[in-house]
Amino acid sequence: MTTALRRRYLVGIAGVPGSGKSTLAAHLQARINALTGGAVAAAVPMDGYHLTRAQLDAMPDPEEAHMRRGAPWTFDPGSYLATLRSLRTPGAGSQACPSFDHGVGDPRPGDVQVEPHHSIILTEGNYLLIGRHTLYEAPWREVRDVLDACIFLACDLEVAMRRVTRRQVANGASLEAARARVASNDLPNARLVAASSGRACWLVPSIPHAAE
């Protein structure tokens, strides 16, 4: 399937940190493309819209900004929303979208190429559904309205935070530092995300890891 359709179908995958969103998005993308025999699906991660480290440095309290990186206010939801709306535009041409480079800790501009023949766009991230929260109504609120459907990966918070802790240790943090960051940042973020699950179309259980 290589011809462009009249409009795209946008599917969100939301869930708390550590629930397996990027893994599911990659699996769905590969499965859809295998079943259709062509490059029909593309994946655009919300993480590509993290504010850069330089932007965090310019905030009134840079230390807090870096410590809370991953909270809703450390993203650029306006640009993310604009990208989603642009992707829905009939007849849209090729579009380059950012990913996130965990090696350097910053977005990687133009790393994801969306072509006219990509008729299914998967987008995954923590905050696709939080728009009804009074602190984050705009522009997060409009993200859910742009999506045709949204999956929420249901994951026990203790399990998810253990996964996040292991991930941070694997990236070079000490166990003590990882636990402190999870308690002060990832867990509060996860509670906010979990409270938004009611706006999803489907609740899907997170797949357990082999080590759990």
Buried (B, 14 or more C-beta within 10 A) or exposed (E): EEEBBEBBBBBBBBBBBBBBBBBBBEEBBEEBBEEEEBBBBBBBBBBBBBBEBEBBEEBEEEEEBBBBBBBBEBBBBEBBBEBBBEBBEEEBEEBEBBBBBEEEEBBBEEBBEBEBBBBBBBBBBBBBBBBBBEEBEEBBBBBBEBBBEBBBBBBBBEBBBBBBBBBBBEEEBEEEEBBEBBEEBBBBBBEBBBEBBEBBEEEBEBEEEEEE
